[in-house]
């Protein structure tokens, strides 16, 4: 072997050693991260009592009430944004000012569109994706005459996705119910089922909250349930488990004589809404799943607007007339609740990837 060949093999050996060291560091780093996420993993009990914050305007509700449900997309999924988990590229908007502008649009809408209750999903407290803005506090300050109930459903010290970086990082987020009437008892219910290990360490802990409100002149209570069901699970396996669990809770409340209203982001198509209902452009619709067949309890009523979509795909920024649209945000009411009005507030997805849904009902 001549000197040239020896030099070549020496260089090759050194490169192999360097590559081995890099791979070793990567493996060790991944192992350390998994251990850290395991130790710090948020492990909520099946039920957790939540303390309501703030002082409401009234002690008891009337028999006619209004409400809005809105997934605000953590103030980071306005019209100009896409999202990596849906086929896009972005982890968060390019500037903090963008999130601030989206949040201003969200709080302005809430201030100018009055309702007795607001069901809010994807509201961040301290997350890298929303530049650590306390969005819950912003909305509390806007609705300062409302009582509020907050429950975490995403609490991870570091989300190591997407790859390659930048990573999503720290997430503290949840769902909140705001009401002008006193909420006497509030409980967070942990949904059953989760993704496989170690994926679940960086994923959401899906839940719903149950809040009780006394009603003028009635012996039974108004039971409000704020829900945000799973998305992106293959064949909607988790969603089916969650729906069965939720059904047991809401039917039990109705059997006690209570008035039950469930509102939120179901991440499932509303009855009669096919995948192609609003558009023929199906790109970005892989996450769409129908509700389980024959799930709705007998004589219960859905409250949703068949004429306008509530959510857009986030594989790209919003392109009017091209982006995939459908309906997954809605209310469900027990038979003793009469639907008076339902409408999507068409914001053209300017501040969030969801449109708010407004409803008025009468308690019979």
C-alpha positions as CSV (number, residue, x, y, z in Angstrom):
1,X,0.0,0.0,0.0
2,X,1.5,3.3,-1.0
3,X,1.6,6.5,1.0
4,X,-1.4,8.0,-0.9
5,X,-3.6,5.1,0.0
6,X,-2.5,5.2,3.6
7,X,-3.3,8.9,3.8
8,X,-6.7,8.2,2.3
9,X,-7.6,5.4,4.8
10,X,-6.3,7.5,7.7
11,X,-8.6,10.4,6.7
12,X,-11.5,7.9,6.2
13,X,-10.9,6.4,9.7
14,X,-10.9,9.9,11.3
15,X,-14.1,10.8,9.5
16,X,-15.7,7.6,10.7
17,X,-14.7,8.3,14.3
18,X,-16.1,11.8,14.1
19,X,-19.4,10.5,12.6
20,X,-19.5,7.9,15.4
21,X,-19.0,10.5,18.0
22,X,-21.8,12.7,16.5
23,X,-24.2,9.7,16.4
24,X,-23.3,8.8,19.9
25,X,-23.9,12.3,21.2
26,X,-27.2,12.3,19.4
27,X,-28.3,8.9,20.9
28,X,-27.3,10.0,24.4
29,X,-29.0,13.4,24.0
30,X,-32.2,11.7,22.8
31,X,-32.0,9.4,25.8
32,X,-31.5,12.2,28.2
33,X,-34.4,14.1,26.7
34,X,-36.7,11.1,27.0
35,X,-35.8,10.7,30.6
36,X,-36.4,14.4,31.3
37,X,-39.8,14.3,29.5
38,X,-40.7,11.2,31.4
39,X,-39.8,12.8,34.8
40,X,-41.6,16.1,34.0
41,X,-44.6,14.5,32.2
42,X,-47.9,16.0,33.2
43,X,-50.0,13.2,34.7
44,X,-53.4,14.6,35.7
45,X,-55.8,12.4,37.7
46,X,-59.0,11.3,35.9
47,X,-60.9,14.1,37.7
48,X,-59.5,17.3,39.1
49,X,-61.5,20.1,40.9
50,X,-60.8,23.5,39.4
51,X,-61.2,26.8,41.3
52,X,-63.1,29.5,39.3
53,X,-61.4,32.8,39.1
54,X,-62.9,36.3,39.2
55,X,-66.3,37.6,40.3
56,X,-69.3,37.1,37.9
57,X,-72.0,39.6,37.3
58,X,-74.8,37.4,38.5
59,X,-75.3,34.5,40.9
60,X,-77.9,32.6,38.8
61,X,-78.6,32.3,35.1
62,X,-81.9,33.1,33.3
63,X,-83.7,30.4,31.3
64,X,-82.5,32.0,28.0
65,X,-78.8,32.2,27.5
66,X,-76.2,32.8,24.8
67,X,-72.8,31.4,24.2
68,X,-69.8,31.3,21.8
69,X,-67.3,28.5,21.2
70,X,-64.0,29.3,19.6
71,X,-60.7,27.6,19.2
72,X,-58.4,30.6,19.0
73,X,-55.4,28.6,17.7
74,X,-53.1,29.9,20.5
75,X,-53.0,33.3,18.7
76,X,-50.6,31.8,16.3
77,X,-52.7,30.4,13.4
78,X,-54.2,33.4,11.8
79,X,-54.7,33.8,8.0
80,X,-51.0,34.1,7.2
81,X,-49.9,30.9,9.0
82,X,-49.4,27.2,8.3
83,X,-48.5,24.5,10.7
84,X,-45.9,21.7,10.5
85,X,-48.2,19.0,12.0
86,X,-50.7,19.6,9.2
87,X,-48.3,19.4,6.3
88,X,-47.0,23.0,6.6
89,X,-43.6,24.2,7.6
90,X,-44.0,26.7,10.5
91,X,-43.7,26.1,14.2
92,X,-44.9,29.7,15.1
93,X,-45.4,33.1,13.4
94,X,-42.2,34.8,12.4
95,X,-42.6,37.7,14.9
96,X,-44.0,38.2,18.3
97,X,-45.9,41.2,17.0
98,X,-47.9,38.9,14.7
99,X,-49.2,36.9,17.7
100,X,-50.0,40.2,19.4
101,X,-52.0,41.4,16.4
102,X,-53.9,38.1,16.2
103,X,-54.6,38.3,20.0
104,X,-55.9,41.9,19.6
105,X,-58.3,40.7,16.9
106,X,-59.4,37.9,19.1
107,X,-60.0,40.0,22.2
108,X,-61.7,42.8,20.2
109,X,-64.1,40.2,18.8
110,X,-64.9,38.9,22.3
111,X,-65.4,42.4,23.6
112,X,-67.7,43.4,20.8
113,X,-69.7,40.1,20.5
114,X,-71.4,39.7,23.8
115,X,-72.5,36.3,25.1
116,X,-73.3,34.9,28.5
117,X,-70.6,32.2,28.2
118,X,-67.5,31.8,26.1
119,X,-66.0,28.3,25.5
120,X,-62.4,28.9,24.4
121,X,-59.9,26.2,23.3
122,X,-56.2,26.4,22.5
123,X,-55.4,29.3,24.8
124,X,-51.7,29.6,25.8
125,X,-50.3,30.6,29.2
126,X,-46.6,30.3,28.6
127,X,-45.5,28.7,25.3
128,X,-42.7,29.3,22.9
129,X,-45.1,28.9,19.9
130,X,-46.9,32.1,21.1
131,X,-43.8,33.9,22.3
132,X,-44.7,33.2,26.0
133,X,-47.6,35.6,25.9
134,X,-50.2,34.9,28.7
135,X,-53.3,34.8,26.5
136,X,-55.5,33.5,29.3
137,X,-54.7,36.7,31.3
138,X,-55.4,38.9,28.2
139,X,-58.8,37.4,27.7
140,X,-59.6,37.6,31.5
141,X,-58.7,41.2,31.4
142,X,-61.0,41.7,28.4
143,X,-63.9,39.9,30.0
144,X,-63.3,41.4,33.4
145,X,-66.8,41.0,34.6
146,X,-66.8,37.3,33.9
147,X,-65.8,34.4,36.0
148,X,-63.4,32.0,34.4
149,X,-62.3,28.3,34.6
150,X,-59.0,27.1,33.1
151,X,-57.8,23.6,32.6
152,X,-54.5,22.5,31.1
153,X,-54.6,20.0,28.2
154,X,-51.0,20.6,26.9
155,X,-48.2,20.9,29.4
156,X,-44.8,19.8,28.1
157,X,-41.4,21.2,29.1
158,X,-40.0,20.7,25.7
159,X,-41.6,19.4,22.5
160,X,-38.8,18.1,20.2
161,X,-40.7,18.5,17.0
162,X,-40.5,19.1,14.1
163,X,-37.2,17.7,12.9
164,X,-35.0,19.3,11.7
165,X,-35.4,22.2,14.2
166,X,-36.4,24.8,15.2
167,X,-38.4,22.8,17.7
168,X,-41.7,23.8,19.2
169,X,-40.2,23.8,22.7
170,X,-42.1,24.6,25.8
171,X,-45.9,24.5,25.7
172,X,-48.4,25.4,28.5
173,X,-51.8,25.6,27.0
174,X,-55.4,24.7,27.7
175,X,-59.1,25.5,27.5
176,X,-61.2,28.0,29.4
177,X,-64.8,28.8,30.1
178,X,-65.8,32.4,30.8
179,X,-69.3,33.1,32.3
180,X,-71.2,36.1,33.6
181,X,-73.0,33.7,35.9
182,X,-71.4,32.0,38.9
183,X,-70.0,28.6,38.3
184,X,-70.4,26.7,41.5
185,X,-68.5,23.5,40.8
186,X,-65.9,22.9,38.1
187,X,-64.1,19.6,37.3
188,X,-61.5,18.7,34.7
189,X,-62.1,15.2,33.2
190,X,-59.2,13.4,31.6
191,X,-60.1,11.7,28.4
192,X,-59.1,8.0,28.1
193,X,-56.5,6.8,25.6
194,X,-53.2,8.3,24.4
195,X,-50.5,7.9,21.8
196,X,-47.8,5.3,22.1
197,X,-44.6,5.9,24.2
198,X,-42.5,8.0,23.8
199,X,-44.8,10.1,21.4
200,X,-47.3,10.8,24.2
201,X,-44.6,12.5,26.3
202,X,-44.7,15.5,23.9
203,X,-48.4,15.3,23.1
204,X,-51.6,16.8,24.5
205,X,-53.4,15.4,27.5
206,X,-56.9,15.8,26.1
207,X,-59.7,16.6,28.5
208,X,-63.1,18.3,29.0
209,X,-64.4,20.5,31.8
210,X,-67.7,20.4,33.6
211,X,-69.1,23.5,35.2
212,X,-72.4,23.9,37.1
213,X,-74.6,27.0,37.1
214,X,-77.7,27.6,39.2
215,X,-80.8,28.8,37.3
216,X,-83.5,31.3,38.5
217,X,-86.7,29.5,39.4
218,X,-85.5,26.0,38.6
219,X,-84.4,23.2,40.9
220,X,-81.9,21.7,38.5
221,X,-78.6,23.1,37.2
222,X,-77.2,24.1,33.9
223,X,-74.2,21.9,33.2
224,X,-71.7,23.3,30.7
225,X,-69.1,21.1,29.2
226,X,-66.1,22.5,27.3
227,X,-64.4,19.9,25.1
228,X,-61.4,19.7,22.7
229,X,-61.2,16.2,21.2
230,X,-58.1,14.6,19.6
231,X,-57.0,15.2,16.1
232,X,-54.4,13.4,13.9
233,X,-55.0,9.9,15.5
234,X,-55.1,7.2,12.9
235,X,-58.6,5.9,12.1
236,X,-59.9,8.2,14.8
237,X,-59.3,5.5,17.5
238,X,-58.7,8.0,20.3
239,X,-61.7,10.1,19.2
240,X,-64.0,7.1,19.5
241,X,-62.8,6.3,23.0
242,X,-63.2,9.9,24.0
243,X,-66.7,10.2,22.6
244,X,-67.9,7.1,24.5
245,X,-66.4,8.4,27.8
246,X,-68.0,11.9,27.2
247,X,-71.4,10.3,26.4
248,X,-71.5,8.5,29.8
249,X,-70.9,11.8,31.6
250,X,-73.4,13.9,29.7
251,X,-76.2,11.4,29.8
252,X,-75.7,10.8,33.5
253,X,-76.1,14.6,34.1
254,X,-79.3,14.7,32.0
255,X,-80.7,11.7,33.9
256,X,-80.3,13.8,37.1
257,X,-82.7,16.3,35.5
258,X,-80.0,18.9,34.6
259,X,-79.8,21.0,31.5
260,X,-76.7,19.9,29.6
261,X,-74.8,21.8,26.9
262,X,-71.5,20.6,25.4
263,X,-69.5,23.1,23.3
264,X,-66.1,23.0,21.7
265,X,-63.8,21.8,19.0
266,X,-64.9,18.2,18.4
267,X,-62.3,17.5,15.6
268,X,-65.0,15.5,13.8
269,X,-67.4,16.3,11.1
270,X,-70.8,17.4,12.1
271,X,-73.8,15.3,11.1
272,X,-74.7,15.7,7.4
273,X,-71.3,17.5,6.7
274,X,-69.4,15.3,4.3
275,X,-65.7,15.7,3.6
276,X,-66.5,17.5,0.4
277,X,-69.4,19.6,1.8
278,X,-67.8,23.0,1.6
279,X,-65.2,22.5,-1.1
280,X,-63.8,20.1,-3.7
281,X,-60.2,21.1,-2.8
282,X,-59.4,18.2,-0.5
283,X,-55.7,18.9,-0.1
284,X,-54.8,19.1,3.6
285,X,-57.9,17.2,4.7
286,X,-56.2,14.0,5.9
287,X,-57.0,14.8,9.6
288,X,-60.8,14.9,8.9
289,X,-62.9,12.2,10.6
290,X,-66.7,11.6,10.9
291,X,-68.5,11.4,14.2
292,X,-69.1,7.8,15.4
293,X,-72.3,6.3,13.9
294,X,-75.3,6.4,16.2
295,X,-73.3,8.2,18.9
296,X,-75.7,11.0,19.6
297,X,-78.1,10.2,22.5
298,X,-81.8,10.0,21.7
299,X,-83.5,13.3,21.3
300,X,-80.4,15.3,21.9
301,X,-79.8,18.2,19.4
302,X,-76.7,19.5,17.6
303,X,-76.2,23.2,17.3
304,X,-74.1,24.0,14.2
305,X,-74.4,26.2,11.1
306,X,-74.7,24.2,7.9
307,X,-74.0,27.2,5.7
308,X,-70.5,28.2,6.9
309,X,-67.4,26.3,7.8
310,X,-65.7,26.6,11.2
311,X,-62.2,25.5,10.4
312,X,-59.6,25.6,7.7
313,X,-56.7,23.3,6.8
314,X,-53.3,24.7,7.9
315,X,-51.0,22.9,5.4
316,X,-50.6,26.4,3.8
317,X,-51.5,29.9,4.7
318,X,-55.2,30.7,4.1
319,X,-56.1,31.1,0.4
320,X,-59.7,32.1,0.0
321,X,-61.5,29.7,-2.5
322,X,-58.7,27.2,-2.4
323,X,-57.9,26.2,1.2
324,X,-59.8,23.1,2.5
325,X,-62.7,24.1,4.8
326,X,-65.1,22.1,7.0
327,X,-67.2,22.1,10.1
328,X,-66.0,20.6,13.4
329,X,-66.9,23.3,16.1
330,X,-70.4,23.0,17.5
331,X,-72.7,22.6,20.5
332,X,-74.7,19.6,21.7
333,X,-77.8,20.0,23.8
334,X,-79.9,17.7,26.0
335,X,-83.6,17.4,25.1
336,X,-84.7,19.9,27.7
337,X,-82.7,22.7,25.9
338,X,-84.3,24.4,23.0
339,X,-82.2,25.8,20.2
340,X,-83.2,29.4,19.3
341,X,-80.3,30.6,17.1
342,X,-77.1,29.3,15.7
343,X,-74.6,31.0,13.4
344,X,-70.9,30.9,12.5
345,X,-69.3,34.3,12.9
346,X,-67.5,34.5,9.6
347,X,-64.1,36.1,10.3
348,X,-62.6,34.6,7.2
349,X,-60.0,32.9,9.5
350,X,-58.2,36.3,9.9
351,X,-57.1,35.7,13.6
352,X,-57.4,31.9,14.0
353,X,-57.7,28.8,11.9
354,X,-61.2,28.5,13.4
355,X,-64.3,30.7,13.1
356,X,-66.3,31.3,16.3
357,X,-69.8,29.8,16.6
358,X,-72.6,31.8,18.4
359,X,-75.7,30.1,19.9
360,X,-78.8,31.2,21.8
361,X,-81.0,28.6,23.7
362,X,-83.9,28.4,26.0
363,X,-84.1,26.0,29.0
364,X,-87.5,24.3,29.0
